Amino acid sequence: MLAATGAAGLGLVVGAPSAQAIDRALRESSRRAVGTAGTTLESVATPLDGAAAYTRLTGGPGWPLVVREDLVAGKAGRDGRRTALTAFVQFTDLHITDSESPARFEYLHPLIGSAHRPQETLGSVATAALVDRVNSLRCGPFTGRPLDFVMTTGDNTDNHEHLELGWFLGVLNGGEVTPNSGGPYAYEGVQASGDPLYWNPDRHLDGDWSAFPVLPGILTAGTRTFTSAGLDVPWYCTFGNHDDSVVGSLPDLPGMAHWYTGRYKVIGKDSGTAEKLARAIRTPGASVPVTELFGGSGTIREITPDERRRPFTTAEFVQAHLDPANTGSGPAGHGFTGANADGVDVYYTFRIAPGITGISLDTTTLAGFADGSIGLGQYLWVEQTLKRGSSVHYDFWGNRITRSVTDELFILFSHHTSDTMGNVLPDARHPLEPRLTGDAFVALLHRFPNVLAWVNGHTHENRITPRPGATPAQGFWEINTASHVDFPQHARVIEVADNADGTLSLFTTLIEAQAPYSADHGDTSPAALASLYRELSFNDLHADPARTGAAADHNTELLLVHPLR
């Protein structure tokens, strides 16, 4: 059953409630957020004219709190009893993008929507506005607990370039960031090509993007140096497929660095060739002709080569986080340790709060293609980690096992969701190791009642899914959050509270970047560029309203059995 509670506190039952449900909702009507400011409890980006070909945004009414009792019913009066255990923020799918890079295939965007986005050049400065939002919140809106950390769940970069990695680290750690590549004085990407296949903001072009505004100079503004405040709280990092693969889809092949650092960029190809290449990219195991993808026939533009665009390896990604120069607000390595420095096994555990352990997974495979899976070695490592902190668990056949150990509660983080872990192609880091699907991993987590939640990204949509187990205590919540690159551009605050009645509450609250809903199109300040980033993402030809999710995927109280009570 779902109950919705507005920011003013009145509980309303969704659907056709029973008399008992109405009574419970009224008894719970005192539920209020400690502070709604800066969250979607207060206001949400809303189109001024949803039917227009291009619309500005405004601040619409906030979304209510939805109480979800899919796994266990809540008990009256818990608001006055609860104790906060932790509060943290999830960033996901930031996709910090070098939009001038020749190792991209924007011309496929009519067939693969993520190949080109009109807002992508503004991504770095807009992510700094998301950092500002977190710094302004300071605490969880429902428990008031100070934020313990931020976790970014993968696709931190768009095309695993050294430049993108530097911009990502600079934005989160703080300091000057210059999101420009190639020639220092002119933008050289597809948005200055004069091709109507793309939105060219400096001029009006007929075609699909003709309703978009003409904004001369916006590309120059989006690539100039700005200063990020950096996160005020510690932050941790999880690896995503765009962090290890060419545009998140293709394995690195011999000679790939040539296409990244070279002087020729493909602007367009004939429709037949584009369709063939798009089919190959979408098919795991298919042969993708890299030379044809990044060269060969078509419209090719000469640009300024840049060695800084060289793709990084998994080891280099981890080592950059371990570099003391990139510690920022901490911790050293941002979760990664020297044991991860070779780039082979990039998963780890960390202390969330007293009695709560975080597990950061690596669900990517260097075989390429967007979806993921989990290697057998990592699966067994997770199993042993959970056993060490669980006095009660269940074996493969469902038998209850008790052990004399100190109990921990667990929250897991990964890039991929359970539904997107079907790519079992072998990983070059462990070429002989079997790969397991999301269903197999869910079955593992059901064996451990101490697992509270699995937090992930990848889908670019808001979706919260209950995962009931064989007993009420074996259930957990899978919390999937929308990206920051595509509308609705959300991050999520997650709070864990002990209700002192045998249940726990997980509060999830969506937040938006600290930028006005609408800014003067002539304003090129960082805040205005972040506002435009959001506006363009809403109007993107490939924007999908389903990514926003339903009310039950937004601001929620997720109830579950407290496994230690």
C-alpha positions in Angstrom: 0.0 0.0 0.0 1.2 3.5 -0.8 0.4 6.5 1.4 1.2 10.0 0.2 2.1 12.7 2.7 2.4 16.3 1.6 5.1 18.7 2.8 2.4 20.1 5.1 2.1 16.7 6.8 -1.4 15.4 6.0 -1.3 11.7 5.0 -3.4 10.6 2.1 -3.8 7.0 1.0 -3.4 6.4 -2.7 -6.0 4.2 -4.5 -9.1 2.9 -2.8 -8.2 2.7 0.9 -9.9 0.7 3.6 -11.3 2.4 6.7 -8.3 1.1 8.6 -5.9 2.6 6.1 -7.6 6.0 6.3 -7.5 5.9 10.1 -3.8 5.1 10.0 -3.1 7.9 7.6 -4.9 10.4 9.8 -3.0 9.2 12.9 0.3 9.7 10.9 -0.7 13.2 9.8 1.9 14.8 12.0 4.7 13.6 9.7 6.7 16.6 8.6 10.1 17.0 7.0 12.6 18.7 9.1 13.5 21.0 6.2 12.1 20.9 2.7 14.1 23.8 1.3 16.2 22.9 -1.7 14.5 19.6 -2.3 11.7 18.4 -4.6 9.5 18.4 -1.5 9.4 22.2 -1.9 9.3 22.6 -5.7 10.0 20.8 -9.0 11.1 21.9 -12.4 7.9 22.1 -14.5 7.4 23.2 -18.2 5.6 26.5 -18.8 4.0 25.0 -21.9 4.3 21.3 -22.2 2.7 21.3 -25.7 5.2 23.7 -27.2 8.0 22.6 -29.4 10.4 24.4 -27.0 9.4 25.6 -23.6 11.0 27.4 -20.7 10.7 25.9 -17.2 9.3 27.2 -13.9 9.1 26.0 -10.3 6.1 23.7 -9.9 4.5 22.3 -6.7 6.7 20.0 -4.7 6.1 16.3 -4.6 4.7 14.6 -1.5 6.2 12.0 0.6 4.9 8.5 -0.3 4.9 5.9 2.4 5.6 2.5 1.0 4.7 -0.6 3.0 5.4 -3.2 0.3 7.7 -5.1 2.6 6.2 -4.4 6.0 3.4 -2.3 7.5 4.4 0.8 9.5 3.4 1.4 13.1 1.7 4.5 14.3 3.8 7.0 16.3 7.1 6.1 14.7 7.9 9.7 14.0 8.3 10.4 17.7 10.4 7.3 18.3 12.9 7.2 15.5 16.6 7.6 15.7 18.7 8.6 12.6 21.4 6.1 11.7 22.8 7.8 8.5 22.1 10.3 5.8 23.9 10.5 2.5 23.5 11.6 -1.1 23.6 9.6 -4.3 24.9 11.2 -7.5 24.7 9.1 -10.6 25.4 9.2 -14.4 27.0 12.7 -14.3 28.4 12.0 -17.8 31.1 14.8 -17.7 31.6 15.1 -21.5 34.3 16.4 -23.8 31.8 17.3 -26.5 34.6 18.3 -28.9 36.2 14.8 -28.9 36.7 13.0 -32.3 36.1 9.7 -30.5 32.3 10.2 -30.4 29.5 9.2 -32.8 27.0 12.0 -32.4 25.7 11.5 -36.0 24.0 8.3 -34.6 21.7 10.3 -32.3 18.6 9.9 -34.5 19.0 6.2 -33.8 20.8 6.2 -30.4 19.5 9.1 -28.4 22.4 9.3 -26.0 24.9 9.8 -28.9 24.2 13.6 -28.8 22.5 15.9 -26.3 22.0 19.6 -26.9 23.1 20.4 -23.3 26.2 18.2 -23.1 28.8 21.1 -23.5 27.5 22.6 -20.2 27.8 19.5 -18.1 30.8 20.4 -16.0 29.5 23.8 -14.8 26.0 22.3 -14.3 27.5 19.6 -12.1 29.1 22.2 -9.9 25.6 23.6 -9.3 24.6 20.2 -8.1 27.6 20.2 -5.7 26.3 23.6 -4.5 22.9 22.1 -3.7 24.4 19.4 -1.5 26.5 21.9 0.3 23.5 24.0 1.0 21.4 21.1 2.3 23.8 20.0 5.0 21.4 17.5 6.5 18.7 15.0 5.7 15.3 16.6 5.3 13.4 14.0 7.5 15.9 13.1 10.2 17.9 16.3 10.4 21.1 14.1 10.5 24.1 15.9 9.0 25.1 14.3 5.6 27.7 11.6 6.1 28.9 11.4 2.5 28.1 11.5 -1.2 28.3 8.4 -3.4 28.5 8.7 -7.1 27.3 5.5 -8.8 29.1 5.4 -12.1 29.3 7.0 -15.5 31.2 9.8 -13.9 32.7 10.5 -17.3 31.1 10.0 -20.7 33.9 8.6 -22.8 36.7 7.7 -20.3 39.1 10.4 -21.4 41.8 11.8 -19.1 40.4 15.3 -19.7 36.9 14.3 -18.6 38.3 12.5 -15.5 40.2 15.7 -14.5 37.0 17.8 -14.9 35.0 15.3 -12.8 37.6 15.3 -10.0 37.9 19.1 -10.2 34.2 19.7 -9.9 33.7 17.3 -6.9 36.9 18.3 -5.1 36.8 22.0 -5.9 39.0 24.5 -7.7 39.3 25.9 -11.2 37.9 23.8 -14.1 38.4 24.5 -17.8 36.0 22.1 -19.7 37.6 22.8 -23.1 39.7 20.6 -25.4 41.5 21.1 -28.7 41.8 24.7 -29.7 41.7 27.0 -26.7 39.8 29.8 -28.5 37.1 28.1 -30.5 34.5 25.4 -29.9 35.1 22.6 -32.5 32.3 20.1 -31.8 29.2 19.3 -33.9 27.2 22.1 -32.4 29.3 24.6 -34.5 29.2 22.4 -37.6 26.4 24.2 -39.5 24.7 20.8 -39.9 21.0 20.8 -39.0 21.4 17.3 -37.6 22.5 19.1 -34.4 21.4 22.2 -32.4 23.8 24.9 -33.4 23.2 27.7 -30.9 25.1 30.4 -32.8 22.7 30.3 -35.8 19.2 29.3 -36.8 19.0 26.1 -38.9 15.9 24.5 -40.3 15.2 21.0 -39.2 14.4 19.1 -36.0 16.1 21.7 -33.8 14.5 24.7 -35.4 12.4 25.6 -32.3 15.5 25.8 -30.1 16.7 29.4 -29.3 19.6 31.1 -31.0 22.2 31.8 -28.2 25.4 33.2 -29.7 28.4 32.7 -27.6 26.9 30.0 -25.3 29.4 27.4 -26.4 32.3 29.6 -25.6 30.8 30.4 -22.2 30.2 26.7 -21.6 33.9 25.9 -22.2 35.5 28.7 -20.2 37.2 28.4 -16.8 34.9 28.4 -13.8 35.4 27.7 -10.1 33.7 24.8 -8.3 33.2 25.0 -4.6 33.8 21.2 -4.2 31.8 19.0 -1.9 31.9 19.9 1.8 31.4 16.2 2.8 33.4 13.1 2.0 32.6 11.4 -1.3 33.0 7.9 -2.6 33.1 6.6 -6.2 31.7 3.6 -8.0 32.8 2.6 -11.5 30.4 2.7 -14.5 30.4 1.4 -18.1 31.1 4.9 -19.5 34.2 5.0 -17.3 35.7 1.9 -18.9 34.4 1.8 -22.5 34.3 3.9 -25.7 31.2 6.0 -25.2 30.1 3.4 -22.7 29.4 0.9 -25.5 32.5 -0.5 -27.2 35.6 -2.3 -25.9 38.9 -0.5 -26.3 40.7 -1.9 -29.3 44.3 -1.5 -30.5 44.8 1.9 -32.0 41.8 3.5 -30.3 43.9 6.3 -28.8 44.5 7.4 -32.4 40.8 8.3 -32.8 40.7 10.1 -29.5 43.8 12.3 -30.0 43.6 12.7 -33.8 42.6 15.7 -36.0 39.6 14.3 -37.8 36.0 14.3 -36.4 33.1 12.6 -38.2 30.1 15.0 -38.4 27.7 12.8 -40.5 27.2 9.6 -42.5 24.6 8.4 -44.9 21.5 6.9 -43.2 22.2 3.3 -44.4 25.7 3.3 -42.8 24.4 4.9 -39.7 21.7 2.3 -39.2 24.2 -0.5 -39.7 26.6 1.0 -37.1 23.8 1.6 -34.6 22.6 -2.0 -34.9 26.1 -3.3 -34.3 26.6 -1.1 -31.2 23.3 -2.3 -29.7 24.1 -6.0 -30.2 26.4 -7.5 -27.6 29.1 -9.7 -29.2 28.6 -8.0 -32.6 31.6 -6.9 -34.6 31.8 -3.1 -34.7 33.9 -1.6 -37.6 35.8 1.0 -35.6 37.4 2.5 -38.6 34.0 3.1 -40.2 32.6 4.4 -37.0 35.2 7.1 -36.4 36.5 7.5 -39.9 36.0 6.3 -43.5 33.3 7.9 -45.6 30.9 10.7 -44.6 31.3 14.4 -43.6 34.6 14.8 -41.7 35.8 17.9 -40.1 39.4 18.7 -39.2 39.9 19.8 -35.6 42.7 20.6 -33.3 44.3 17.4 -32.0 44.7 17.0 -28.3 46.8 14.4 -26.5 44.9 15.1 -23.2 41.9 13.3 -24.8 43.7 9.9 -24.4 41.4 7.3 -22.9 42.3 6.2 -19.4 42.5 2.7 -18.2 40.7 1.3 -15.2 43.9 1.4 -13.3 44.5 5.0 -14.2 41.0 5.9 -13.1 41.6 4.4 -9.6 45.1 5.9 -9.4 43.8 9.4 -10.1 41.4 9.0 -7.1 44.4 7.8 -5.0 46.5 10.8 -5.9 46.8 13.0 -2.8 46.2 16.0 -5.1 42.6 14.7 -5.6 41.6 14.0 -2.0 39.4 17.1 -1.7 37.0 16.6 1.3 38.2 13.0 1.5 38.5 10.2 2.1 41.9 9.5 0.6 41.1 7.4 -2.6 37.4 8.1 -2.3 36.8 4.5 -1.4 39.5 3.0 -3.6 42.7 1.7 -1.9 46.0 0.4 -3.0 44.4 -3.0 -3.5 42.4 -1.5 -6.4 45.3 0.4 -7.9 46.0 -2.2 -10.6 42.5 -1.8 -12.0 41.6 -5.5 -11.8 39.3 -5.6 -8.9 37.7 -2.1 -8.3 35.2 -3.0 -5.6 35.5 -2.2 -1.9 33.8 -1.8 1.5 33.6 1.4 3.6 32.2 2.6 6.9 28.9 4.5 6.4 28.2 5.0 10.0 28.5 3.0 13.3 27.0 -0.4 12.6 26.5 0.2 8.8 28.8 -1.0 6.1 28.8 0.2 2.5 29.7 -2.1 -0.4 30.7 -0.6 -3.7 30.5 -3.0 -6.6 32.0 -3.1 -10.1 29.3 -4.4 -12.5 31.1 -3.4 -15.7 32.9 -5.6 -18.2 35.7 -4.6 -20.4 34.0 -6.6 -23.2 32.1 -3.4 -23.8 28.4 -2.8 -24.4 26.2 -0.8 -22.0 24.8 -3.4 -19.7 26.7 -5.3 -17.0 27.0 -8.3 -14.8 29.1 -9.5 -11.9 32.1 -11.8 -11.9 32.1 -15.0 -9.9 35.1 -13.8 -7.8 33.3 -10.6 -6.8 30.1 -12.5 -6.1 31.9 -14.8 -3.7 33.7 -11.8 -2.1 30.3 -10.1 -1.5 29.0 -13.3 0.0 31.9 -13.6 2.4 31.6 -9.9 3.3 28.0 -10.3 4.2 28.7 -13.5 6.2 31.3 -11.7 8.3 28.6 -9.2 9.4 25.6 -11.4 9.8 24.8 -13.5 12.8 21.8 -15.0 10.8 21.8 -15.8 7.1 20.4 -18.4 4.8 22.3 -20.9 2.7 21.7 -21.6 -1.0 19.0 -24.1 -0.2 17.1 -21.8 2.3 18.4 -23.3 5.5 18.8 -20.8 8.4 22.4 -20.5 9.6 23.5 -18.7 12.8 27.0 -17.6 13.6 28.7 -15.8 16.5 29.7 -12.5 14.8 29.0 -8.8 15.4 26.1 -7.8 13.2 26.4 -5.0 10.6 23.7 -3.5 8.4 24.6 -3.3 4.7 23.8 -0.9 1.8 25.2 -1.8 -1.6 26.1 0.5 -4.4 26.6 -0.3 -8.1 26.2 1.3 -11.5 23.9 -1.2 -13.0 20.5 -2.3 -11.8 19.4 -5.9 -11.3 17.4 -5.6 -14.6 20.4 -4.4 -16.6 22.9 -7.1 -15.5 22.4 -9.5 -18.4 25.6 -8.8 -20.3 27.7 -11.9 -19.4 30.4 -11.4 -22.0 33.8 -12.3 -20.4 35.7 -9.4 -18.7 39.3 -9.0 -20.0 40.4 -8.5 -16.4 39.2 -12.0 -15.5 38.9 -13.7 -18.9 38.1 -17.2 -17.7 35.7 -16.2 -14.9 32.0 -16.8 -15.3 29.8 -13.8 -15.2 26.5 -13.8 -13.2 23.3 -11.9 -13.9 21.2 -9.5 -11.8 18.8 -12.3 -10.9 21.6 -14.4 -9.4 22.8 -11.4 -7.4 19.3 -10.6 -6.1 19.1 -14.2 -4.9 22.3 -13.8 -3.0 21.2 -10.7 -1.2 17.9 -12.3 -0.2 20.0 -14.8 1.9 21.1 -12.0 4.2 18.5 -10.1 6.2 21.1 -7.5 7.2 21.0 -6.1 3.6 18.8 -3.0 3.6 19.1 -1.5 0.2 20.9 -1.7 -3.2 21.4 1.8 -4.7 22.2 2.1 -8.4 21.9 4.2 -11.6 22.5 3.4 -15.3 18.9 3.6 -16.5 18.7 7.4 -16.2 15.3 7.0 -14.5 13.8 7.1 -11.0 12.5 3.7 -9.9 12.2 2.2 -6.5 11.5 -1.6 -6.4 10.7 -3.7 -3.4 12.6 -7.0 -3.4 10.6 -9.3 -1.0 12.3 -12.4 0.3 11.2 -15.8 1.6 10.6 -14.2 5.0 9.7 -10.5 5.8 13.2 -9.9 7.2 14.8 -11.1 3.9 13.3 -8.3 1.9 15.3 -5.2 0.7 14.8 -2.1 -1.5 16.4 -1.5 -4.8 16.7 2.3 -5.3 17.5 3.5 -8.8 18.0 7.2 -9.5 17.8 9.3 -12.6 20.9 10.8 -14.2 22.2 14.3 -14.0 22.7 14.5 -17.7 19.2 13.8 -18.9 16.0 15.3 -17.6 14.8 15.2 -14.8 18.5 15.7 -13.7 18.1 14.4 -10.2 20.3 13.3 -7.3 18.8 11.6 -4.2 19.2 12.1 -0.4 18.8 8.8 1.4 18.3 8.6 5.2 18.1 5.5 7.4 16.2 5.6 10.7 15.5 3.1 13.4 11.8 3.4 14.3 12.3 1.6 17.7 9.4 -0.8 16.9 11.1 -3.6 14.9 11.1 -1.6 11.6 13.5 0.7 9.8 12.6 3.6 7.5 14.6 4.6 4.5 13.7 8.1 3.4 14.5 9.0 -0.2 14.3 12.6 -1.3 15.1 13.9 -4.8 17.1 17.1 -5.3 17.9 19.3 -8.3 21.0 21.4 -9.0 21.1 24.8 -7.3 20.2 26.9 -10.3 17.2 29.0 -11.2 14.4 27.2 -13.1 14.6 30.0 -15.7 17.4 32.4 -16.5 17.9 35.2 -19.0 19.2 33.6 -22.2 21.8 36.3 -22.5 23.2 35.5 -19.0 26.3 33.4 -19.2 27.0 33.2 -15.4 27.6 29.6 -14.0 24.2 29.6 -12.4 22.5 30.6 -15.7 24.4 28.0 -17.6 23.3 25.3 -15.1 19.7 26.5 -15.5 20.0 26.3 -19.3 21.5 22.8 -19.0 18.3 21.7 -17.3 16.1 23.5 -19.8 17.8 22.0 -22.8 17.6 18.5 -21.3 13.8 18.9 -21.0 13.5 20.0 -24.6 16.0 17.4 -26.0 14.5 15.5 -28.9 15.2 12.3 -27.1 13.9 13.3 -23.7 11.7 10.6 -22.1 9.1 11.6 -19.6 9.1 8.1 -18.2 12.5 8.7 -16.7 10.9 11.0 -14.1 9.1 8.0 -12.6 5.9 7.8 -10.6 5.2 9.4 -7.2 6.2 6.1 -5.5 9.7 6.5 -7.1 10.3 10.1 -5.9 10.1 11.2 -2.3 9.4 8.1 -0.2 9.5 6.5 3.2 10.4 2.8 2.5 9.6 0.6 5.4 11.3 -2.7 6.1 11.9 -5.1 9.0 14.8 -4.2 11.3 16.8 -7.5 11.1 18.5 -6.9 14.4 15.4 -6.3 16.5 
